[in-house]
Amino acid sequence: MSTIRKYIRWLLFALLIIIGILLTIIFLRNTMPTRGISSKVVRAWLWLVSRVFGVRIKSYGNALAEQTLFVSNHISWLDILVLGHLVPIHFLSKHEVKNMPVFGWLATRAGTLYIHRGNKESASDASAEITAALKQNHNSLIFAEGTTTDGNIKKFHGRMIQSAIDAHAMVQPVAIFYPLKNTDSGNIELNPSVLFTGNRSIGESADLIIRSSRIDVEVHFLAPISSAGKTREEIAQHAFEEVTTAIMKIKTQKNTLSANKHE
């Protein structure tokens, strides 16, 4: 069954890529305003791609409408589909994505910003681009850990958060979690199929995801943080604490609910 599912989903994904190319040519111009047809087109297309991959999204809390720097933990490349569907945002991605055939072009036309990892000059340029987007009342999102993780959240880096301070914008922490019940222990854990860490290639990751019958994901938009009068390190630490606390609460509440159902 998983093999049949795999080929059907790859076929549908290929069809959506073709549709995405056509929509991009017509509607997208290397930017992502918070309102208008281009925003609606991107969000709808990302939702369709998520559905093809079997992703079911639940969101909690209210995302700020504009001029907001969203700061999220990072687990999987699916995060981009999920978060991009929920809010109109400029993503910050590693520069290698820009050079990917088709996908790099699509990402750039949708307003993705790029950074050379480990390059201070590139980081400064990326921060300036985020600042410019925020000053236009657009939104942006950074994965403040700087990489995907296995669910153990790493320190949030503050360099890119400087852009919110420079633009006098709000910062909103976001907690993303992919719950899955462990059939042996009965506990709710992070779905291992979505992980994009270690030596797992994008092809191997996509194969695991596309074979899964269903992938649940929760996105929690947490209390916004004013950037006024704060350093980037203070904001980064505050966001880190909010996200880690939220993830702990999600696991605790789900496991408590699961245990009560079996009593």
GIMO-V270012 format. One line per field, one symbol per residue. phi: phi as a letter, one per 30 degrees, with the letter a starting at -180 (. if undefined). A space follows every 50 residues. Layout:
phi = ???
This chain:
phi = .dddeeddddddddddddddddddddccbiabddbjddddddddddddde dddidccbcbicdddahbcdbbdbcbddedddddddbdbddcbddedecd eiddddddddjdcbbdeicdddddddddddedddddidcbbbcddiadbc jddceddceddeddddchcdcbdbccbcdaddddciddbddddddbbicd dddddddddddddabcbcbcdcedbdddicdddddddddeddddddddde dddddddddddcd
